[in-house]
Amino acid sequence: MSRNERISMSVIRRLPRYYRFLYDLKENGVTRISSRELAQRMHLTASQIRQDFNCFGEFGQQGYGYMVEQLYHEIERILGLDQLTPAILIGAGNMGRTIATQMHFERRGMKLIGIFDINPQIVGTSIGELTVLSEDEMVEFCQTNQPEMAILCIPKTSAPGVVQQLTELGIKGFWNFSHYYINDAHPDAIVENVHLSDSLMTLSYRLQQKD
């Protein structure tokens, strides 16, 4: 087992937050910061921050702290944001269109290269610099352009067949808004499930507890 395979998902899920905070520090002209100062800004503990960073190497010096820009680029590299993974989006309805236009994929290590839909009223329209293609064109497109990731903005009922087809075409990762649990049928797929309703219901619970 490699060192990275032993790193917990809780640590990995904190990396994007570190990345955002370090970006803001860098943009505000901060060149160096201690783990204590970073912990205060992020509402974490200094020991937690040091433990997280030590999972990936030695990035700071005791009594000196972290060089902000250097640490920012190290986390960028760890997250794979210094490379662009080709991605396609399936489902160009309201959610898909919003994601395609608002996510700024290239800042997050992805390059959106294709958008697909089954609705004839949507196929042929433009979203940003891309023209929405029919799902009938997906096989040829993937064989030619070899995307590695798919964003699923489709109904749960449509997802099983689409996911099966995409995995056969070499898709390795899914950003999944469909509520279909991909790993049941495809245990080797790399999946990030997004349930916006879960977040809203969690907020509802917290509000009720406060009352």
CYANA upper distance limits for C-alpha pairs under 8 A (distance plus 0.5 A):
  1 MET  CA      5 GLU  CA      6.71
  1 MET  CA      6 ARG  CA      7.73
  2 SER  CA      6 ARG  CA      7.36
  3 ARG  CA      7 ILE  CA      7.52
  3 ARG  CA     55 CYS  CA      8.49
  4 ASN  CA     55 CYS  CA      8.36
  4 ASN  CA     56 PHE  CA      8.16
  7 ILE  CA     11 VAL  CA      7.35
  7 ILE  CA     12 ILE  CA      7.82
  7 ILE  CA     55 CYS  CA      7.30
  8 SER  CA     12 ILE  CA      7.08
  9 MET  CA     13 ARG  CA      6.43
 10 SER  CA     14 ARG  CA      6.99
 11 VAL  CA     15 LEU  CA      7.25
 11 VAL  CA     52 ASP  CA      6.52
 12 ILE  CA     16 PRO  CA      8.45
 13 ARG  CA     17 ARG  CA      8.31
 14 ARG  CA     18 TYR  CA      6.95
 15 LEU  CA     19 TYR  CA      6.61
 15 LEU  CA     75 ILE  CA      7.48
 15 LEU  CA     79 LEU  CA      8.16
 16 PRO  CA     20 ARG  CA      6.74
 16 PRO  CA     79 LEU  CA      8.41
 17 ARG  CA     21 PHE  CA      6.79
 18 TYR  CA     22 LEU  CA      6.52
 18 TYR  CA     75 ILE  CA      8.48
 19 TYR  CA     23 TYR  CA      6.63
 19 TYR  CA     72 TYR  CA      6.54
 19 TYR  CA     75 ILE  CA      6.92
 19 TYR  CA     76 GLU  CA      7.63
 20 ARG  CA     24 ASP  CA      6.91
 21 PHE  CA     25 LEU  CA      6.77
 21 PHE  CA     42 MET  CA      8.30
 22 LEU  CA     26 LYS  CA      6.51
 22 LEU  CA     68 VAL  CA      6.77
 22 LEU  CA     69 GLU  CA      8.03
 22 LEU  CA     71 LEU  CA      8.25
 22 LEU  CA     72 TYR  CA      6.22
 23 TYR  CA     27 GLU  CA      6.61
 23 TYR  CA     72 TYR  CA      7.24
 24 ASP  CA     28 ASN  CA      6.65
 25 LEU  CA     29 GLY  CA      6.92
 25 LEU  CA     30 VAL  CA      5.72
 25 LEU  CA     31 THR  CA      8.26
 25 LEU  CA     68 VAL  CA      7.69
 26 LYS  CA     30 VAL  CA      5.93
 26 LYS  CA     31 THR  CA      7.16
 26 LYS  CA     68 VAL  CA      6.85
 26 LYS  CA     69 GLU  CA      6.70
 30 VAL  CA     68 VAL  CA      7.43
 31 THR  CA     67 MET  CA      6.37
 31 THR  CA     68 VAL  CA      5.73
 31 THR  CA     69 GLU  CA      7.27
 32 ARG  CA     65 GLY  CA      7.06
 32 ARG  CA     66 TYR  CA      6.01
 32 ARG  CA     67 MET  CA      5.05
 32 ARG  CA     68 VAL  CA      5.78
 33 ILE  CA     37 GLU  CA      6.83
 33 ILE  CA     38 LEU  CA      7.09
 33 ILE  CA     65 GLY  CA      5.92
 33 ILE  CA     66 TYR  CA      5.84
 33 ILE  CA     67 MET  CA      7.18
 33 ILE  CA     68 VAL  CA      7.14
 34 SER  CA     38 LEU  CA      6.71
 34 SER  CA     63 GLY  CA      8.48
 34 SER  CA     64 TYR  CA      7.40
 34 SER  CA     65 GLY  CA      4.58
 34 SER  CA     66 TYR  CA      6.46
 35 SER  CA     39 ALA  CA      6.40
 35 SER  CA     46 ALA  CA      5.55
 35 SER  CA     47 SER  CA      8.31
 35 SER  CA     49 ILE  CA      7.00
 35 SER  CA     50 ARG  CA      7.30
 35 SER  CA     65 GLY  CA      6.91
 35 SER  CA     66 TYR  CA      7.96
 36 ARG  CA     40 GLN  CA      6.80
 36 ARG  CA     45 THR  CA      7.79
 36 ARG  CA     46 ALA  CA      5.39
 37 GLU  CA     41 ARG  CA      6.95
 38 LEU  CA     42 MET  CA      6.68
 38 LEU  CA     46 ALA  CA      8.00
 39 ALA  CA     43 HIS  CA      6.12
 39 ALA  CA     44 LEU  CA      5.24
 39 ALA  CA     45 THR  CA      5.68
 39 ALA  CA     46 ALA  CA      5.70
 39 ALA  CA     49 ILE  CA      7.45
 40 GLN  CA     44 LEU  CA      7.11
 40 GLN  CA     45 THR  CA      7.98
 44 LEU  CA     48 GLN  CA      7.30
 44 LEU  CA     49 ILE  CA      7.80
 45 THR  CA     49 ILE  CA      7.00
 46 ALA  CA     50 ARG  CA      6.75
 47 SER  CA     51 GLN  CA      6.55
 48 GLN  CA     52 ASP  CA      6.61
 49 ILE  CA     53 PHE  CA      6.73
 50 ARG  CA     54 ASN  CA      6.50
 51 GLN  CA     55 CYS  CA      7.06
 52 ASP  CA     56 PHE  CA      8.19
 53 PHE  CA     57 GLY  CA      7.08
 53 PHE  CA     58 GLU  CA      7.74
 53 PHE  CA     59 PHE  CA      7.57
 54 ASN  CA     58 GLU  CA      6.33
 54 ASN  CA     59 PHE  CA      8.15
 59 PHE  CA     66 TYR  CA      7.10
 59 PHE  CA     71 LEU  CA      7.15
 60 GLY  CA     64 TYR  CA      7.75
 60 GLY  CA     65 GLY  CA      5.79
 60 GLY  CA     66 TYR  CA      5.08
 60 GLY  CA     67 MET  CA      7.76
 61 GLN  CA     65 GLY  CA      5.94
 61 GLN  CA     66 TYR  CA      7.37
 66 TYR  CA     70 GLN  CA      8.47
 66 TYR  CA     71 LEU  CA      7.28
 67 MET  CA     71 LEU  CA      6.58
 68 VAL  CA     72 TYR  CA      6.50
 69 GLU  CA     73 HIS  CA      6.77
 70 GLN  CA     74 GLU  CA      6.70
 71 LEU  CA     75 ILE  CA      6.71
 72 TYR  CA     76 GLU  CA      6.66
 73 HIS  CA     77 ARG  CA      6.63
 74 GLU  CA     78 ILE  CA      6.71
 75 ILE  CA     79 LEU  CA      6.55
 76 GLU  CA     80 GLY  CA      6.73
 76 GLU  CA     81 LEU  CA      5.67
 76 GLU  CA     82 ASP  CA      6.73
 77 ARG  CA     81 LEU  CA      6.45
 77 ARG  CA     82 ASP  CA      6.12
 80 GLY  CA    109 GLY  CA      6.76
 81 LEU  CA    107 ARG  CA      7.70
 81 LEU  CA    108 ARG  CA      6.10
 81 LEU  CA    109 GLY  CA      4.42
 81 LEU  CA    110 MET  CA      8.18
 82 ASP  CA    109 GLY  CA      6.87
 83 GLN  CA    109 GLY  CA      6.19
 83 GLN  CA    110 MET  CA      8.20
 84 LEU  CA    106 GLU  CA      7.21
 84 LEU  CA    109 GLY  CA      5.22
 84 LEU  CA    110 MET  CA      5.21
 84 LEU  CA    111 LYS  CA      6.18
 85 THR  CA    109 GLY  CA      6.65
 85 THR  CA    110 MET  CA      5.07
 85 THR  CA    111 LYS  CA      6.34
 85 THR  CA    147 PRO  CA      8.05
 85 THR  CA    148 GLU  CA      7.10
 85 THR  CA    149 MET  CA      7.82
 86 PRO  CA    110 MET  CA      6.43
 86 PRO  CA    111 LYS  CA      5.37
 86 PRO  CA    112 LEU  CA      6.57
 86 PRO  CA    113 ILE  CA      6.79
 86 PRO  CA    146 GLN  CA      8.13
 86 PRO  CA    147 PRO  CA      5.26
 86 PRO  CA    148 GLU  CA      6.29
 86 PRO  CA    149 MET  CA      7.08
 87 ALA  CA    110 MET  CA      6.97
 87 ALA  CA    111 LYS  CA      6.32
 87 ALA  CA    112 LEU  CA      5.33
 87 ALA  CA    113 ILE  CA      6.41
 87 ALA  CA    114 GLY  CA      7.61
 87 ALA  CA    147 PRO  CA      5.69
 87 ALA  CA    148 GLU  CA      6.48
 87 ALA  CA    149 MET  CA      5.09
 87 ALA  CA    150 ALA  CA      6.01
 87 ALA  CA    151 ILE  CA      7.88
 88 ILE  CA    112 LEU  CA      6.17
 88 ILE  CA    113 ILE  CA      6.30
 88 ILE  CA    114 GLY  CA      5.20
 88 ILE  CA    115 ILE  CA      6.21
 88 ILE  CA    116 PHE  CA      8.31
 88 ILE  CA    147 PRO  CA      7.13
 88 ILE  CA    149 MET  CA      6.94
 88 ILE  CA    150 ALA  CA      5.40
 88 ILE  CA    151 ILE  CA      6.72
 89 LEU  CA     96 GLY  CA      7.72
 89 LEU  CA    100 ALA  CA      8.22
 89 LEU  CA    112 LEU  CA      7.94
 89 LEU  CA    114 GLY  CA      6.85
 89 LEU  CA    115 ILE  CA      5.24
 89 LEU  CA    116 PHE  CA      6.80
 89 LEU  CA    150 ALA  CA      6.16
 89 LEU  CA    151 ILE  CA      5.08
 89 LEU  CA    152 LEU  CA      6.72
 89 LEU  CA    153 CYS  CA      7.88
 90 ILE  CA     96 GLY  CA      8.05
 90 ILE  CA    115 ILE  CA      6.47
 90 ILE  CA    116 PHE  CA      5.43
 90 ILE  CA    117 ASP  CA      6.65
 90 ILE  CA    150 ALA  CA      7.59
 90 ILE  CA    151 ILE  CA      6.55
 90 ILE  CA    152 LEU  CA      5.65
 90 ILE  CA    153 CYS  CA      6.38
 90 ILE  CA    154 ILE  CA      7.23
 91 GLY  CA     96 GLY  CA      6.18
 91 GLY  CA    115 ILE  CA      7.90
 91 GLY  CA    116 PHE  CA      6.44
 91 GLY  CA    117 ASP  CA      5.43
 91 GLY  CA    118 ILE  CA      8.22
 91 GLY  CA    152 LEU  CA      7.12
 91 GLY  CA    153 CYS  CA      5.35
 91 GLY  CA    154 ILE  CA      5.72
 92 ALA  CA     96 GLY  CA      5.02
 92 ALA  CA     97 ARG  CA      5.71
 92 ALA  CA    115 ILE  CA      7.43
 92 ALA  CA    116 PHE  CA      7.11
 92 ALA  CA    117 ASP  CA      6.24
 92 ALA  CA    122 ILE  CA      7.70
 92 ALA  CA    132 VAL  CA      7.95
 92 ALA  CA    153 CYS  CA      7.80
 93 GLY  CA     97 ARG  CA      6.35
 93 GLY  CA    122 ILE  CA      8.44
 93 GLY  CA    153 CYS  CA      8.23
 94 ASN  CA     98 THR  CA      6.66
 95 MET  CA     99 ILE  CA      6.67
 95 MET  CA    153 CYS  CA      7.17
 96 GLY  CA    100 ALA  CA      6.56
 96 GLY  CA    153 CYS  CA      6.04
 97 ARG  CA    101 THR  CA      6.72
 97 ARG  CA    127 ILE  CA      7.37
 98 THR  CA    102 GLN  CA      6.31
 98 THR  CA    103 MET  CA      8.49
 99 ILE  CA    103 MET  CA      5.99
100 ALA  CA    112 LEU  CA      8.26
100 ALA  CA    127 ILE  CA      7.71
100 ALA  CA    128 GLY  CA      8.30
101 THR  CA    127 ILE  CA      7.51
101 THR  CA    128 GLY  CA      6.93
104 HIS  CA    108 ARG  CA      7.65
105 PHE  CA    109 GLY  CA      6.99
105 PHE  CA    110 MET  CA      5.48
105 PHE  CA    111 LYS  CA      6.30
105 PHE  CA    112 LEU  CA      7.27
106 GLU  CA    110 MET  CA      5.57
106 GLU  CA    111 LYS  CA      5.93
113 ILE  CA    130 LEU  CA      8.01
113 ILE  CA    147 PRO  CA      8.31
114 GLY  CA    130 LEU  CA      7.27
114 GLY  CA    131 THR  CA      8.29
114 GLY  CA    132 VAL  CA      7.86
114 GLY  CA    133 LEU  CA      8.11
115 ILE  CA    130 LEU  CA      7.65
115 ILE  CA    131 THR  CA      7.59
115 ILE  CA    132 VAL  CA      5.54
115 ILE  CA    133 LEU  CA      6.60
116 PHE  CA    123 VAL  CA      7.95
116 PHE  CA    132 VAL  CA      5.89
116 PHE  CA    133 LEU  CA      5.24
116 PHE  CA    134 SER  CA      5.93
116 PHE  CA    135 GLU  CA      5.87
116 PHE  CA    138 MET  CA      7.71
117 ASP  CA    122 ILE  CA      7.42
117 ASP  CA    123 VAL  CA      6.72
117 ASP  CA    132 VAL  CA      7.31
117 ASP  CA    133 LEU  CA      6.94
117 ASP  CA    134 SER  CA      5.87
117 ASP  CA    135 GLU  CA      6.07
118 ILE  CA    122 ILE  CA      8.31
118 ILE  CA    123 VAL  CA      7.61
118 ILE  CA    134 SER  CA      6.23
118 ILE  CA    135 GLU  CA      6.27
119 ASN  CA    123 VAL  CA      6.71
119 ASN  CA    134 SER  CA      8.42
120 PRO  CA    124 GLY  CA      8.44
120 PRO  CA    134 SER  CA      8.31
122 ILE  CA    132 VAL  CA      7.43
123 VAL  CA    131 THR  CA      8.20
123 VAL  CA    132 VAL  CA      5.51
123 VAL  CA    133 LEU  CA      5.88
123 VAL  CA    134 SER  CA      6.23
124 GLY  CA    131 THR  CA      6.27
124 GLY  CA    132 VAL  CA      5.73
124 GLY  CA    133 LEU  CA      6.72
125 THR  CA    131 THR  CA      6.20
125 THR  CA    132 VAL  CA      6.17
126 SER  CA    130 LEU  CA      6.15
126 SER  CA    131 THR  CA      4.91
126 SER  CA    132 VAL  CA      6.58
127 ILE  CA    131 THR  CA      6.71
127 ILE  CA    132 VAL  CA      7.56
133 LEU  CA    137 GLU  CA      7.06
133 LEU  CA    138 MET  CA      8.25
134 SER  CA    138 MET  CA      7.61
137 GLU  CA    141 PHE  CA      6.65
138 MET  CA    142 CYS  CA      6.51
139 VAL  CA    143 GLN  CA      6.66
139 VAL  CA    169 LEU  CA      7.64
140 GLU  CA    144 THR  CA      6.67
141 PHE  CA    145 ASN  CA      6.40
141 PHE  CA    146 GLN  CA      8.27
142 CYS  CA    146 GLN  CA      5.41
142 CYS  CA    147 PRO  CA      6.62
142 CYS  CA    169 LEU  CA      7.04
143 GLN  CA    169 LEU  CA      7.42
146 GLN  CA    170 GLY  CA      7.84
147 PRO  CA    170 GLY  CA      8.20
147 PRO  CA    171 ILE  CA      7.01
148 GLU  CA    170 GLY  CA      7.24
148 GLU  CA    171 ILE  CA      5.17
148 GLU  CA    172 LYS  CA      5.92
148 GLU  CA    173 GLY  CA      7.01
149 MET  CA    171 ILE  CA      5.97
149 MET  CA    172 LYS  CA      6.40
149 MET  CA    173 GLY  CA      5.13
149 MET  CA    174 PHE  CA      6.15
149 MET  CA    175 TRP  CA      8.14
150 ALA  CA    166 LEU  CA      8.48
150 ALA  CA    171 ILE  CA      7.31
150 ALA  CA    173 GLY  CA      6.91
150 ALA  CA    174 PHE  CA      5.45
150 ALA  CA    175 TRP  CA      6.82
151 ILE  CA    174 PHE  CA      6.27
151 ILE  CA    175 TRP  CA      5.18
151 ILE  CA    176 ASN  CA      6.50
151 ILE  CA    177 PHE  CA      8.11
152 LEU  CA    159 ALA  CA      8.30
152 LEU  CA    174 PHE  CA      7.60
152 LEU  CA    175 TRP  CA      6.76
152 LEU  CA    176 ASN  CA      5.48
152 LEU  CA    177 PHE  CA      6.11
152 LEU  CA    178 SER  CA      6.55
153 CYS  CA    176 ASN  CA      7.63
153 CYS  CA    177 PHE  CA      5.85
153 CYS  CA    178 SER  CA      6.32
154 ILE  CA    158 SER  CA      7.07
154 ILE  CA    159 ALA  CA      7.10
154 ILE  CA    177 PHE  CA      7.78
154 ILE  CA    178 SER  CA      5.93
155 PRO  CA    159 ALA  CA      6.97
155 PRO  CA    178 SER  CA      5.94
155 PRO  CA    179 HIS  CA      8.32
156 LYS  CA    160 PRO  CA      8.18
156 LYS  CA    178 SER  CA      5.41
156 LYS  CA    179 HIS  CA      6.13
156 LYS  CA    180 TYR  CA      5.61
157 THR  CA    180 TYR  CA      8.33
158 SER  CA    162 VAL  CA      7.15
159 ALA  CA    163 VAL  CA      6.34
159 ALA  CA    178 SER  CA      7.23
159 ALA  CA    180 TYR  CA      6.91
160 PRO  CA    164 GLN  CA      6.64
160 PRO  CA    180 TYR  CA      7.86
160 PRO  CA    182 ILE  CA      8.15
161 GLY  CA    165 GLN  CA      6.74
162 VAL  CA    166 LEU  CA      6.61
163 VAL  CA    167 THR  CA      6.55
163 VAL  CA    182 ILE  CA      8.02
164 GLN  CA    168 GLU  CA      6.84
165 GLN  CA    169 LEU  CA      6.83
166 LEU  CA    170 GLY  CA      6.98
166 LEU  CA    171 ILE  CA      6.00
167 THR  CA    171 ILE  CA      5.41
167 THR  CA    172 LYS  CA      7.28
172 LYS  CA    189 ALA  CA      6.31
172 LYS  CA    190 ILE  CA      6.76
173 GLY  CA    189 ALA  CA      6.45
173 GLY  CA    190 ILE  CA      5.06
173 GLY  CA    191 VAL  CA      6.17
174 PHE  CA    189 ALA  CA      8.01
174 PHE  CA    190 ILE  CA      6.81
174 PHE  CA    191 VAL  CA      5.31
174 PHE  CA    192 GLU  CA      6.82
175 TRP  CA    191 VAL  CA      6.59
175 TRP  CA    192 GLU  CA      5.57
175 TRP  CA    193 ASN  CA      6.71
175 TRP  CA    194 VAL  CA      7.84
176 ASN  CA    180 TYR  CA      8.32
176 ASN  CA    191 VAL  CA      7.38
176 ASN  CA    192 GLU  CA      6.51
176 ASN  CA    193 ASN  CA      5.25
176 ASN  CA    194 VAL  CA      6.38
177 PHE  CA    193 ASN  CA      6.79
177 PHE  CA    194 VAL  CA      5.62
177 PHE  CA    195 HIS  CA      7.04
179 HIS  CA    193 ASN  CA      7.87
179 HIS  CA    194 VAL  CA      8.18
179 HIS  CA    195 HIS  CA      7.45
182 ILE  CA    186 HIS  CA      6.38
182 ILE  CA    187 PRO  CA      8.09
182 ILE  CA    189 ALA  CA      8.03
182 ILE  CA    191 VAL  CA      7.86
183 ASN  CA    187 PRO  CA      4.82
183 ASN  CA    188 ASP  CA      7.57
183 ASN  CA    189 ALA  CA      6.88
183 ASN  CA    191 VAL  CA      8.00
195 HIS  CA    199 SER  CA      7.42
196 LEU  CA    200 LEU  CA      6.98
197 SER  CA    201 MET  CA      6.61
198 ASP  CA    202 THR  CA      6.60
199 SER  CA    203 LEU  CA      6.78
200 LEU  CA    204 SER  CA      6.78
201 MET  CA    205 TYR  CA      6.75
202 THR  CA    206 ARG  CA      6.79
203 LEU  CA    207 LEU  CA      6.69
204 SER  CA    208 GLN  CA      6.76
205 TYR  CA    209 GLN  CA      6.74
206 ARG  CA    210 LYS  CA      6.71
207 LEU  CA    211 ASP  CA      6.92
